[in-house]
Amino acid sequence: MSTVRLTVAQALVRFLAAQHVERDGERRPFFAGCFGIFGHGNVAGLGEALLAGQDRLRYHPGRNEQAMVHVACGYARQANRMGAFAVTTSVGPGATNLVTGAALATINRLPVLLLPGDTFAGRVPHPVLQGLESPHDGTASVNDCLRPVSRYFDRIVRPEQLIPAALEAMRVLTDPAETGAVTLALPEDVQTELVDVPEAFLAERTWHVDRQPAAPEALARAAALIRGAKRPLIVAGGGVVYSGATAELAAFATATGIPVGETFAGRGALLSDHELALGAVGHTGTTAANRLAREADVVIGIGTRWADFTTASKTAFQDPDVRFVNVNVAAMDAHKHAGVALQADARVALGQLTEALGDVRAPAEWQERAATERGAWEEERLRQIAVPQDGTLTQAATIAAVNDAAGETGVVVNAAGSMPGDLHKLWRARDPHGKGYHVEYGYSCMGYEIPGGIGIGLAAPERRVFVLIGDASYLMLPSELVTAVAERTRMVLVIVQNHGYASIGGLARSVGIAGFGTHHRLAPDDAPVLDAPDGDGLAPRGGADLRAPAEPQAIDLVGNVRSLGVPVTEVTTDAELRAALAAAEGADGPVAIHVEVDRYAGVPSYEGWWDVPVAAQSDRPEVQAARRAYDEARQKQRHYLEVTP
């Protein structure tokens, strides 16, 4: 067998550049490039290899290690997990900064390859700069922090270990059920050592993502259960979109008359103007979806992992005999809620179910109920997004303006605060492929929005990206605007200014602690700043009734955005916002719009609960009242254990 002598880093870069992925006869390179920040632990090894291999694997400089992983996640999601980025950092703080991004990737089942440098395998210059010394483990390094948030982890301490490690990494990255963050820790001395690698290792290799059908026996059980349902409901998750099964979902719903609710990742799996689309379901759901969920006797989950927001913390489905059918590529999710497990690709399984059910349709009265609730919700949605008579802006009206500007091909991205819930309820899905709605809510990571938007732009440069971000989330990772400028991302950054952590402020008020610690204000005499519509920014002084105004912090987000090279427009009315969005259409790089909104004009929760425990003992009457309400709501929680005959 002929071999090629290369450094370990050179061999790895050439291997990554040669990997392809294929599904449905469409073949494409798997890695779009490598984001990196260099330090002593990776510059001489991977840095040299990336420089030498620029014709094979493009290098993109990042500004923050966590953000680089977010970029990779945004790319992978927009590419339906059929493409990925590698990310390299030095050992030390660069490597530990990867942990948050890795958790986000793994929780959201998004492929990203992490290549952190590591301490010397030879251990001669030990302890090395930024290296962790453990008195009880000579093999430990800070990269071990990545083990619990990686789907696969390996440390390559000998050059010949590269080949099996790289192949295992690709196996996991391209497996729809197993994918997530993959970490190959690379000691800085090993990166630069020579290794004889077979030419076959460097040759083009295609990883086939085959569509798994449902087992005939499982399909028969599922069809029998659905056939006997009187009040069936579909809950569409991200698996519908990743599978490219939006058309099949629409066909299945139309053929059976079964209404459809959507999770965060599945929002947009069905066009909002479809007659059976109920929109968001769960804690941040619509009245239409939540009322039908409460009465459903058979729930068909397609590509959902049944997170707590989707189930309203196990209170959404209240029929005492409710049963579940779960279509999912991952066995863990297919078996949740004691459901009939169809471990299968969503597109294939929907076709199989459509055929198996034949002319079976949901009862007419159930379809009529769905239509009535759908119409009532649309009236409420229009009421929420209406602009106040004085023309000032609310967050809901801001979402509506961005929704109109995005049209069918624009992509909205968001991740944290109150905006994900408002988007989940209010957004009108217009893209038939389900790619216009990109809310990261598996990890709900503040700061994801800007780098995530860069990743979307890299995956779909023909689309305009609308990054909706609150002021607090913006402050987490504004540095990535520099990357957006460098990458010429066609991004419209809409900064919603509500002067602090508005979402948690509302949550804190609901549990009786008056928005404590959530407003950007200076407290006099170090007193705690409270935050409520009737006492905005007031600090208690010596007693509950002795209050003094707390001085607002002077935070110039407009100046900050401008200093990072992005033009910004300030707006205060709906007309100004829509004009700014229209003006941004012709920009060939990122532009920003700063929107001042009413901090307290929120969209309510519509019959969807979320389990946030309230203190069982407190001197505050507000906390005591919140605890009583919590104990009452908790009575509706249940385990779904009904066994299908």
VEXDREN-2710 file (C-alpha; in Angstrom, 1 decimal):
% VEXDREN-2710
k/r/px/py/pz
1/MET/0.0/0.0/0.0
2/SER/1.5/3.3/-1.0
3/THR/1.8/6.0/1.7
4/VAL/2.4/9.7/1.9
5/ARG/4.6/11.2/4.6
6/LEU/2.9/14.3/6.2
7/THR/2.6/15.9/9.6
8/VAL/-0.4/14.8/11.6
9/ALA/-2.0/18.2/11.1
10/GLN/-1.4/18.2/7.3
11/ALA/-2.8/14.7/7.0
12/LEU/-5.9/15.7/9.0
13/VAL/-6.5/18.8/6.9
14/ARG/-6.2/16.8/3.7
15/PHE/-8.5/14.1/5.0
16/LEU/-11.2/16.6/6.0
17/ALA/-11.1/18.3/2.6
18/ALA/-11.7/14.9/0.9
19/GLN/-14.9/14.0/2.8
20/HIS/-18.2/14.1/1.0
21/VAL/-21.8/13.4/2.0
22/GLU/-24.6/12.0/-0.2
23/ARG/-28.3/11.8/0.3
24/ASP/-31.0/11.2/-2.4
25/GLY/-28.3/11.1/-5.0
26/GLU/-27.0/14.6/-4.2
27/ARG/-23.3/14.6/-3.3
28/ARG/-21.4/17.6/-1.7
29/PRO/-18.3/18.3/0.3
30/PHE/-19.0/17.8/3.9
31/PHE/-16.7/20.4/5.4
32/ALA/-17.1/24.0/4.2
33/GLY/-13.9/25.1/5.9
34/CYS/-12.3/25.6/9.3
35/PHE/-12.8/28.5/11.7
36/GLY/-10.0/29.1/14.1
37/ILE/-8.1/31.3/16.5
38/PHE/-4.4/30.5/16.8
39/GLY/-2.3/30.2/20.0
40/HIS/0.8/28.3/20.9
41/GLY/-1.1/25.0/21.0
42/ASN/-2.2/25.0/17.4
43/VAL/-0.5/27.6/15.3
44/ALA/2.6/25.6/14.4
45/GLY/0.7/22.4/13.7
46/LEU/-2.8/23.1/12.4
47/GLY/-1.9/26.7/11.5
48/GLU/0.8/25.6/9.1
49/ALA/-1.4/22.8/7.7
50/LEU/-4.3/25.1/7.1
51/LEU/-2.0/27.7/5.4
52/ALA/-0.6/24.9/3.2
53/GLY/-4.0/23.5/2.4
54/GLN/-6.0/26.7/1.6
55/ASP/-6.7/25.3/-1.8
56/ARG/-8.4/22.4/-0.2
57/LEU/-10.0/23.7/3.1
58/ARG/-10.6/27.4/3.5
59/TYR/-9.6/29.0/6.8
60/HIS/-11.9/31.6/8.4
61/PRO/-10.5/33.6/11.4
62/GLY/-12.9/34.0/14.4
63/ARG/-13.0/36.5/17.2
64/ASN/-14.4/34.3/20.0
65/GLU/-14.0/30.6/20.4
66/GLN/-17.6/30.0/21.6
67/ALA/-18.9/32.1/18.7
68/MET/-17.0/30.0/16.1
69/VAL/-18.9/27.0/17.2
70/HIS/-22.1/28.9/16.9
71/VAL/-21.2/29.9/13.4
72/ALA/-20.7/26.2/12.6
73/CYS/-24.0/25.3/14.2
74/GLY/-25.9/28.0/12.2
75/TYR/-24.3/26.6/9.0
76/ALA/-25.1/23.0/9.8
77/ARG/-28.7/23.7/10.7
78/GLN/-29.3/25.7/7.5
79/ALA/-27.7/22.9/5.5
80/ASN/-30.0/20.3/7.1
81/ARG/-27.0/18.7/8.8
82/MET/-25.5/17.8/5.4
83/GLY/-22.5/20.1/5.9
84/ALA/-20.3/21.2/8.7
85/PHE/-17.3/23.3/9.8
86/ALA/-14.3/22.4/11.8
87/VAL/-13.2/24.7/14.6
88/THR/-9.6/24.9/16.0
89/THR/-8.3/26.6/19.1
90/SER/-5.2/26.5/21.3
91/VAL/-5.2/24.6/24.5
92/GLY/-6.2/26.7/27.5
93/PRO/-8.9/29.3/27.6
94/GLY/-9.5/28.9/23.9
95/ALA/-10.3/25.3/24.4
96/THR/-12.6/25.8/27.4
97/ASN/-14.4/28.6/25.5
98/LEU/-15.6/25.8/23.2
99/VAL/-17.6/24.1/25.9
100/THR/-20.8/26.2/25.6
101/GLY/-20.8/25.9/21.8
102/ALA/-20.3/22.2/22.0
103/ALA/-23.2/21.8/24.4
104/LEU/-25.4/23.8/22.0
105/ALA/-24.3/21.6/19.0
106/THR/-24.9/18.3/20.8
107/ILE/-28.3/19.3/22.4
108/ASN/-29.5/20.5/19.0
109/ARG/-28.0/17.4/17.2
110/LEU/-25.9/19.6/14.9
111/PRO/-22.6/18.3/13.5
112/VAL/-19.4/20.3/14.3
113/LEU/-15.8/19.1/14.5
114/LEU/-13.8/20.6/17.4
115/LEU/-10.0/20.5/17.0
116/PRO/-8.5/22.0/20.2
117/GLY/-4.8/21.8/20.8
118/ASP/-3.7/19.9/23.8
119/THR/-0.7/19.7/26.2
120/PHE/2.4/17.9/25.1
121/ALA/2.0/14.1/24.7
122/GLY/5.7/13.8/25.4
123/ARG/5.3/15.8/28.7
124/VAL/8.8/17.2/28.6
125/PRO/7.9/20.9/28.9
126/HIS/5.5/20.2/31.8
127/PRO/3.6/22.0/33.1
128/VAL/3.1/23.9/29.9
129/LEU/1.7/27.4/29.6
130/GLN/-2.1/27.3/30.2
131/GLY/-1.9/23.6/31.1
132/LEU/-3.9/22.1/33.9
133/GLU/-2.0/20.2/36.6
134/SER/-3.9/17.5/38.4
135/PRO/-2.4/15.9/41.5
136/HIS/-4.4/12.7/40.9
137/ASP/-4.5/12.3/37.1
138/GLY/-1.5/12.7/34.9
139/THR/-3.6/12.4/31.7
140/ALA/-6.1/15.2/32.5
141/SER/-6.2/18.5/30.5
142/VAL/-8.8/21.2/30.2
143/ASN/-10.1/19.5/27.1
144/ASP/-11.6/16.8/29.3
145/CYS/-14.3/19.5/30.0
146/LEU/-15.5/18.7/26.5
147/ARG/-16.2/15.0/27.1
148/PRO/-19.7/15.3/28.5
149/VAL/-20.9/17.7/25.8
150/SER/-19.3/15.8/22.9
151/ARG/-21.0/12.9/21.0
152/TYR/-17.5/11.5/20.4
153/PHE/-14.2/12.4/22.1
154/ASP/-10.7/11.3/21.4
155/ARG/-7.2/12.5/22.2
156/ILE/-4.6/11.6/19.6
157/VAL/-1.4/11.0/21.6
158/ARG/0.4/9.0/18.9
159/PRO/0.5/9.9/15.1
160/GLU/-0.9/6.5/14.0
161/GLN/-4.0/7.1/16.0
162/LEU/-5.2/9.8/13.6
163/ILE/-6.6/7.3/11.0
164/PRO/-9.1/5.5/13.3
165/ALA/-10.0/8.6/15.2
166/ALA/-10.8/10.6/12.0
167/LEU/-13.0/7.8/10.6
168/GLU/-14.9/7.5/13.9
169/ALA/-15.4/11.3/13.9
170/MET/-16.9/11.2/10.5
171/ARG/-19.2/8.2/11.4
172/VAL/-20.7/10.2/14.2
173/LEU/-20.9/13.6/12.4
174/THR/-22.8/12.1/9.4
175/ASP/-25.2/9.9/11.5
176/PRO/-28.6/11.8/11.8
177/ALA/-29.3/10.0/15.1
178/GLU/-25.9/10.4/16.7
179/THR/-24.6/13.7/15.4
180/GLY/-23.5/16.6/17.6
181/ALA/-20.1/18.0/18.7
182/VAL/-17.1/15.7/18.0
183/THR/-13.8/16.5/19.7
184/LEU/-10.4/15.4/18.5
185/ALA/-7.9/16.8/21.0
186/LEU/-4.5/17.3/19.4
187/PRO/-1.4/17.6/21.6
188/GLU/0.7/20.4/20.1
189/ASP/3.8/18.2/19.7
190/VAL/1.8/15.4/18.0
191/GLN/0.3/17.9/15.5
192/THR/3.8/18.6/14.1
193/GLU/5.1/15.0/14.0
194/LEU/5.4/13.0/10.8
195/VAL/3.2/10.1/10.0
196/ASP/3.0/7.8/7.0
197/VAL/-0.6/7.7/5.9
198/PRO/-2.0/5.4/3.2
199/GLU/-3.1/7.3/0.1
200/ALA/-6.5/5.7/0.5
201/PHE/-6.9/7.7/3.7
202/LEU/-6.5/10.9/1.8
203/ALA/-8.7/9.9/-1.2
204/GLU/-12.2/11.3/-1.7
205/ARG/-14.6/9.4/0.5
206/THR/-18.4/9.6/0.5
207/TRP/-20.5/9.1/3.5
208/HIS/-24.0/8.0/2.5
209/VAL/-27.0/9.2/4.6
210/ASP/-29.5/6.6/3.8
211/ARG/-33.2/7.1/4.6
212/GLN/-34.3/4.4/7.1
213/PRO/-37.9/3.1/6.6
214/ALA/-40.1/2.1/9.5
215/ALA/-40.3/-1.5/10.4
216/PRO/-43.5/-3.1/8.9
217/GLU/-44.6/-4.3/12.4
218/ALA/-44.2/-0.9/13.9
219/LEU/-45.9/0.7/11.0
220/ALA/-48.9/-1.6/11.4
221/ARG/-49.1/-0.8/15.1
222/ALA/-49.0/3.0/14.5
223/ALA/-51.5/2.8/11.7
224/ALA/-53.9/0.9/13.9
225/LEU/-53.6/3.4/16.7
226/ILE/-54.1/6.4/14.3
227/ARG/-57.0/4.7/12.6
228/GLY/-58.9/4.4/15.9
229/ALA/-58.2/8.0/17.0
230/LYS/-61.1/10.4/17.5
231/ARG/-59.0/13.4/18.3
232/PRO/-55.6/13.0/16.6
233/LEU/-52.9/15.7/16.6
234/ILE/-49.5/15.9/14.8
235/VAL/-46.6/17.6/16.6
236/ALA/-43.9/18.4/14.0
237/GLY/-40.3/18.8/15.2
238/GLY/-37.0/19.7/13.7
239/GLY/-36.6/16.2/12.2
240/VAL/-39.3/17.1/9.6
241/VAL/-37.1/20.0/8.4
242/TYR/-33.8/18.2/8.6
243/SER/-35.2/15.3/6.6
244/GLY/-36.6/17.7/3.9
245/ALA/-40.0/16.3/4.6
246/THR/-42.1/19.5/4.6
247/ALA/-44.0/18.5/1.4
248/GLU/-44.7/15.1/2.8
249/LEU/-46.0/16.5/6.1
250/ALA/-48.4/18.8/4.2
251/ALA/-49.6/15.9/2.0
252/PHE/-50.1/13.7/5.1
253/ALA/-52.0/16.3/7.0
254/THR/-54.2/17.1/3.9
255/ALA/-54.9/13.4/3.3
256/THR/-55.8/12.6/6.9
257/GLY/-57.3/15.9/8.1
258/ILE/-55.1/15.8/11.2
259/PRO/-54.2/19.2/12.5
260/VAL/-50.5/20.1/13.1
261/GLY/-48.8/21.9/16.0
262/GLU/-45.1/22.7/15.8
263/THR/-42.1/22.7/18.2
264/PHE/-39.4/25.4/18.2
265/ALA/-37.2/23.4/15.8
266/GLY/-40.1/22.4/13.7
267/ARG/-41.7/25.8/13.4
268/GLY/-42.3/26.4/9.7
269/ALA/-42.5/22.7/8.9
270/LEU/-46.0/23.5/7.6
271/LEU/-46.8/26.8/5.9
272/SER/-48.9/29.0/8.1
273/ASP/-51.6/29.4/5.5
274/HIS/-52.2/25.6/5.4
275/GLU/-55.8/25.0/6.6
276/LEU/-54.5/22.5/9.3
277/ALA/-51.6/24.6/10.6
278/LEU/-52.2/25.5/14.3
279/GLY/-48.7/27.0/14.8
280/ALA/-46.7/26.7/18.0
281/VAL/-47.5/24.1/20.6
282/GLY/-46.6/23.9/24.3
283/HIS/-45.6/26.6/26.8
284/THR/-45.1/29.2/24.1
285/GLY/-47.9/27.8/22.0
286/THR/-51.0/29.3/20.4
287/THR/-54.5/28.9/21.8
288/ALA/-55.4/26.7/18.8
289/ALA/-52.6/24.2/19.3
290/ASN/-52.7/24.1/23.0
291/ARG/-56.5/23.6/23.2
292/LEU/-56.4/20.7/20.8
293/ALA/-53.4/19.2/22.5
294/ARG/-55.2/19.2/25.8
295/GLU/-58.0/17.0/24.3
296/ALA/-56.0/14.9/21.8
297/ASP/-56.3/11.1/22.3
298/VAL/-53.5/10.2/19.8
299/VAL/-50.5/12.4/19.3
300/ILE/-48.1/11.8/16.4
301/GLY/-44.7/13.3/17.1
302/ILE/-42.6/13.6/14.0
303/GLY/-38.9/14.4/14.6
304/THR/-39.3/15.9/18.1
305/ARG/-37.4/15.0/21.2
306/TRP/-40.4/16.2/23.4
307/ALA/-38.6/18.9/25.3
308/ASP/-40.3/20.5/28.3
309/PHE/-41.5/23.6/26.4
310/THR/-43.2/21.3/23.8
311/THR/-45.0/19.3/26.5
312/ALA/-45.6/22.3/28.7
313/SER/-43.7/20.5/31.4
314/LYS/-45.9/17.4/30.9
315/THR/-49.2/19.2/31.2
316/ALA/-50.1/19.8/27.6
317/PHE/-51.8/16.5/26.9
318/GLN/-54.6/15.9/29.4
319/ASP/-56.7/13.1/27.9
320/PRO/-56.4/10.3/30.5
321/ASP/-55.8/7.7/27.8
322/VAL/-53.6/9.7/25.4
323/ARG/-51.2/7.7/23.4
324/PHE/-48.2/8.6/21.3
325/VAL/-46.8/7.6/17.9
326/ASN/-43.2/8.8/17.6
327/VAL/-41.4/9.0/14.3
328/ASN/-37.7/9.6/14.9
329/VAL/-34.3/8.5/13.6
330/ALA/-33.1/8.4/17.2
331/ALA/-34.3/5.4/19.3
332/MET/-34.1/7.4/22.5
333/ASP/-36.7/9.9/21.2
334/ALA/-38.8/7.3/19.3
335/HIS/-39.6/5.5/22.6
336/LYS/-40.5/8.5/24.7
337/HIS/-43.9/8.7/26.4
338/ALA/-44.3/4.9/26.0
339/GLY/-45.1/5.7/22.4
340/VAL/-45.3/3.4/19.4
341/ALA/-41.8/3.8/18.1
342/LEU/-41.2/4.3/14.4
343/GLN/-37.4/4.6/14.2
344/ALA/-37.2/6.0/10.7
345/ASP/-36.5/8.9/8.5
346/ALA/-39.4/11.4/8.6
347/ARG/-39.8/11.7/4.9
348/VAL/-40.0/7.9/4.3
349/ALA/-42.2/7.3/7.4
350/LEU/-44.7/9.9/6.4
351/GLY/-45.0/8.3/3.0
352/GLN/-45.5/4.9/4.6
353/LEU/-48.1/6.2/7.0
354/THR/-50.0/7.9/4.2
355/GLU/-50.2/4.7/2.3
356/ALA/-51.0/2.6/5.3
357/LEU/-53.9/4.8/6.4
358/GLY/-55.4/5.0/2.9
359/ASP/-58.7/7.0/3.1
360/VAL/-58.7/7.2/6.9
361/ARG/-59.5/10.8/8.0
362/ALA/-59.9/12.5/11.3
363/PRO/-63.6/12.9/12.4
364/ALA/-65.2/15.9/10.7
365/GLU/-66.1/17.5/14.0
366/TRP/-62.4/17.4/15.1
367/GLN/-61.4/19.1/11.8
368/GLU/-64.1/21.7/12.3
369/ARG/-62.9/22.3/15.9
370/ALA/-59.3/22.9/14.5
371/ALA/-60.6/25.4/11.9
372/THR/-62.6/27.3/14.6
373/GLU/-59.6/27.5/17.0
374/ARG/-57.3/28.4/14.1
375/GLY/-59.5/31.3/13.1
376/ALA/-59.8/32.5/16.7
377/TRP/-56.0/32.4/17.1
378/GLU/-55.5/34.4/13.9
379/GLU/-57.7/37.2/15.3
380/GLU/-55.6/37.2/18.5
381/ARG/-52.3/37.2/16.6
382/LEU/-53.4/40.2/14.6
383/ARG/-54.4/42.0/17.8
384/GLN/-51.0/41.3/19.3
385/ILE/-49.0/42.6/16.4
386/ALA/-51.0/45.7/15.9
387/VAL/-49.1/49.0/16.3
388/PRO/-50.3/51.2/19.1
389/GLN/-52.1/54.3/18.0
390/ASP/-49.2/56.6/18.8
391/GLY/-47.0/54.6/16.4
392/THR/-44.5/53.5/19.0
393/LEU/-43.2/50.0/18.8
394/THR/-43.7/46.8/20.8
395/GLN/-41.7/43.6/20.4
396/ALA/-44.7/42.0/18.7
397/ALA/-45.0/44.7/16.2
398/THR/-41.3/44.6/15.5
399/ILE/-41.5/40.9/14.8
400/ALA/-44.4/41.5/12.3
401/ALA/-42.4/44.1/10.5
402/VAL/-39.4/41.8/10.2
403/ASN/-41.7/39.0/9.1
404/ASP/-43.0/41.1/6.2
405/ALA/-39.5/42.1/5.2
406/ALA/-38.2/38.5/5.3
407/GLY/-40.9/37.4/2.9
408/GLU/-40.5/33.8/1.6
409/THR/-36.8/33.6/1.3
410/GLY/-35.5/35.6/4.3
411/VAL/-34.3/33.8/7.4
412/VAL/-35.0/35.0/11.0
413/VAL/-32.5/33.9/13.7
414/ASN/-33.0/34.3/17.4
415/ALA/-32.1/32.3/20.5
416/ALA/-32.8/33.8/23.9
417/GLY/-35.0/36.1/26.0
418/SER/-38.7/36.6/25.5
419/MET/-38.3/36.9/21.8
420/PRO/-38.2/33.1/21.0
421/GLY/-41.6/32.6/22.6
422/ASP/-43.1/35.6/20.8
423/LEU/-41.6/34.4/17.5
424/HIS/-42.8/30.9/18.1
425/LYS/-46.4/32.2/18.5
426/LEU/-46.5/35.1/16.1
427/TRP/-44.2/34.3/13.1
428/ARG/-46.0/33.5/9.8
429/ALA/-44.1/30.7/8.0
430/ARG/-43.8/31.4/4.3
431/ASP/-40.9/29.3/3.1
432/PRO/-42.1/25.9/1.8
433/HIS/-38.9/24.2/2.8
434/GLY/-39.1/25.3/6.5
435/LYS/-35.8/27.2/6.4
436/GLY/-37.1/30.7/7.1
437/TYR/-37.3/30.2/10.8
438/HIS/-34.1/29.6/12.8
439/VAL/-34.6/29.9/16.5
440/GLU/-32.0/28.1/18.6
441/TYR/-34.0/26.9/21.6
442/GLY/-32.4/23.5/22.4
443/TYR/-29.9/25.4/24.5
444/SER/-31.3/28.9/24.2
445/CYS/-27.8/30.4/24.3
446/MET/-27.5/34.1/24.7
447/GLY/-25.1/35.5/22.1
448/TYR/-25.9/32.8/19.5
449/GLU/-27.8/35.1/17.2
450/ILE/-25.0/37.0/15.4
451/PRO/-22.6/34.1/14.9
452/GLY/-25.5/31.8/14.1
453/GLY/-26.6/34.4/11.4
454/ILE/-23.1/34.3/10.0
455/GLY/-23.3/30.5/9.7
456/ILE/-26.7/30.8/7.9
457/GLY/-25.2/33.3/5.5
458/LEU/-22.3/31.0/4.7
459/ALA/-24.7/28.1/4.1
460/ALA/-27.3/30.1/2.1
461/PRO/-25.6/33.2/0.7
462/GLU/-28.6/33.8/-1.6
463/ARG/-30.8/34.5/1.4
464/ARG/-31.1/37.6/3.5
465/VAL/-30.6/36.9/7.2
466/PHE/-32.6/38.8/9.8
467/VAL/-30.9/38.6/13.3
468/LEU/-33.4/39.6/16.0
469/ILE/-31.6/40.1/19.2
470/GLY/-32.3/41.7/22.6
471/ASP/-29.9/44.2/24.1
472/ALA/-28.7/41.8/26.8
473/SER/-28.0/39.0/24.4
474/TYR/-26.2/41.4/22.1
475/LEU/-23.8/42.3/24.9
476/MET/-22.8/38.7/25.1
477/LEU/-21.0/38.4/21.7
478/PRO/-20.9/41.7/19.8
479/SER/-17.4/41.0/18.7
480/GLU/-18.7/38.7/16.0
481/LEU/-20.0/41.7/14.0
482/VAL/-16.3/42.0/13.0
483/THR/-16.5/38.5/11.6
484/ALA/-19.8/39.3/9.8
485/VAL/-18.1/42.3/8.1
486/ALA/-15.1/40.2/7.2
487/GLU/-17.4/37.5/5.7
488/ARG/-19.6/40.0/4.0
489/THR/-22.7/38.4/5.6
490/ARG/-26.0/39.8/4.2
491/MET/-27.3/40.3/7.6
492/VAL/-29.9/42.8/9.0
493/LEU/-29.2/43.0/12.7
494/VAL/-32.4/44.2/14.6
495/ILE/-31.4/45.1/18.1
496/VAL/-34.5/45.3/20.3
497/GLN/-33.7/47.6/23.2
498/ASN/-35.6/47.0/26.4
499/HIS/-32.8/47.9/28.9
500/GLY/-31.9/44.6/30.5
501/TYR/-33.0/41.0/30.8
502/ALA/-36.6/41.6/30.0
503/SER/-37.6/38.0/29.7
504/ILE/-36.2/36.9/33.1
505/GLY/-37.5/40.1/34.5
506/GLY/-41.0/39.0/33.6
507/LEU/-40.3/35.5/34.9
508/ALA/-38.9/37.0/38.2
509/ARG/-42.1/39.0/38.6
510/SER/-44.2/35.9/38.0
511/VAL/-42.4/34.1/40.9
512/GLY/-42.8/37.0/43.2
513/ILE/-39.4/38.7/43.3
514/ALA/-40.2/41.8/41.3
515/GLY/-37.8/41.4/38.5
516/PHE/-34.8/41.5/40.8
517/GLY/-31.4/41.9/39.1
518/THR/-32.7/42.1/35.5
519/HIS/-32.6/45.9/34.7
520/HIS/-29.5/47.8/33.5
521/ARG/-29.6/50.4/36.3
522/LEU/-27.3/51.5/39.1
523/ALA/-28.7/50.9/42.5
524/PRO/-28.1/53.6/45.1
525/ASP/-26.1/52.5/48.1
526/ASP/-25.8/49.0/46.6
527/ALA/-29.5/48.3/47.2
528/PRO/-31.1/45.7/45.0
529/VAL/-32.8/47.1/41.9
530/LEU/-36.3/45.9/41.4
531/ASP/-38.1/46.0/38.1
532/ALA/-41.9/46.2/37.6
533/PRO/-44.2/48.3/35.6
534/ASP/-45.4/50.1/38.7
535/GLY/-41.9/50.7/40.1
536/ASP/-39.5/50.6/37.2
537/GLY/-35.9/50.7/38.4
538/LEU/-36.8/51.4/42.0
539/ALA/-34.5/50.2/44.8
540/PRO/-35.8/49.4/48.3
541/ARG/-34.1/51.4/51.0
542/GLY/-34.6/50.3/54.5
543/GLY/-38.1/48.9/53.9
544/ALA/-40.6/47.9/51.4
545/ASP/-42.1/51.3/51.1
546/LEU/-38.9/53.4/51.1
547/ARG/-37.8/53.6/47.5
548/ALA/-35.5/55.8/45.6
549/PRO/-35.0/55.9/41.8
550/ALA/-32.1/53.8/40.5
551/GLU/-29.9/55.6/37.9
552/PRO/-30.0/54.0/34.4
553/GLN/-26.7/52.8/33.0
554/ALA/-25.5/54.7/30.0
555/ILE/-25.0/51.9/27.4
556/ASP/-24.5/53.2/23.9
557/LEU/-25.3/50.1/21.7
558/VAL/-25.6/52.3/18.6
559/GLY/-22.1/53.6/19.1
560/ASN/-20.8/50.1/19.8
561/VAL/-22.3/48.7/16.6
562/ARG/-20.9/51.6/14.6
563/SER/-17.4/51.1/16.1
564/LEU/-17.3/47.5/14.9
565/GLY/-17.8/48.7/11.3
566/VAL/-21.5/48.2/10.8
567/PRO/-23.8/51.0/9.8
568/VAL/-26.8/51.5/12.1
569/THR/-30.1/53.2/12.0
570/GLU/-32.1/54.2/15.1
571/VAL/-35.9/53.9/14.9
572/THR/-38.8/54.5/17.3
573/THR/-41.9/54.0/15.2
574/ASP/-43.3/51.3/13.0
575/ALA/-43.0/53.5/9.9
576/GLU/-39.3/54.2/10.6
577/LEU/-38.6/50.5/11.2
578/ARG/-40.2/49.4/7.9
579/ALA/-38.4/52.1/6.0
580/ALA/-35.1/51.0/7.5
581/LEU/-35.8/47.3/6.7
582/ALA/-36.6/48.3/3.1
583/ALA/-33.4/50.4/2.9
584/ALA/-31.3/47.4/4.1
585/GLU/-32.4/45.3/1.1
586/GLY/-29.6/46.5/-1.1
587/ALA/-26.7/46.2/1.4
588/ASP/-24.0/43.8/0.5
589/GLY/-22.9/43.3/4.1
590/PRO/-24.2/43.6/7.6
591/VAL/-26.4/46.5/8.6
592/ALA/-28.1/47.2/11.9
593/ILE/-31.3/48.7/13.1
594/HIS/-31.8/49.8/16.8
595/VAL/-35.4/49.6/17.9
596/GLU/-36.6/51.0/21.2
597/VAL/-39.6/49.0/22.5
598/ASP/-41.9/48.9/25.5
599/ARG/-40.2/46.6/28.0
600/TYR/-43.6/45.6/29.5
601/ALA/-45.7/45.1/26.4
602/GLY/-45.3/41.3/26.2
603/VAL/-47.2/38.6/24.5
604/PRO/-49.0/36.4/27.1
605/SER/-48.7/32.7/27.5
606/TYR/-51.7/31.0/26.0
607/GLU/-52.8/28.1/28.2
608/GLY/-49.3/26.6/28.3
609/TRP/-47.4/26.1/31.6
610/TRP/-43.7/25.8/32.4
611/ASP/-42.3/24.2/35.5
612/VAL/-40.2/26.9/37.2
613/PRO/-40.2/26.0/41.0
614/VAL/-41.1/28.8/43.4
615/ALA/-39.6/29.1/46.8
616/ALA/-41.6/27.1/49.3
617/GLN/-40.9/29.7/52.1
618/SER/-40.6/33.4/51.8
619/ASP/-41.5/36.6/53.7
620/ARG/-42.8/38.2/50.5
621/PRO/-46.6/37.9/49.9
622/GLU/-45.9/37.8/46.2
623/VAL/-43.7/34.7/46.5
624/GLN/-46.3/33.0/48.7
625/ALA/-49.0/33.7/46.2
626/ALA/-46.8/32.4/43.3
627/ARG/-46.0/29.3/45.3
628/ARG/-49.7/28.5/45.8
629/ALA/-50.3/28.9/42.0
630/TYR/-47.3/26.7/41.3
631/ASP/-48.5/23.9/43.6
632/GLU/-51.9/24.1/41.9
633/ALA/-50.5/24.0/38.3
634/ARG/-48.2/21.1/39.3
635/GLN/-51.2/18.9/39.9
636/LYS/-51.7/18.6/36.1
637/GLN/-48.3/17.1/35.5
638/ARG/-48.2/13.5/34.5
639/HIS/-46.1/10.7/33.2
640/TYR/-47.3/9.4/29.8
641/LEU/-47.3/5.6/30.5
642/GLU/-50.3/4.3/28.7
643/VAL/-49.4/1.0/26.9
644/THR/-50.7/0.5/23.4
645/PRO/-52.3/-3.0/23.0
END
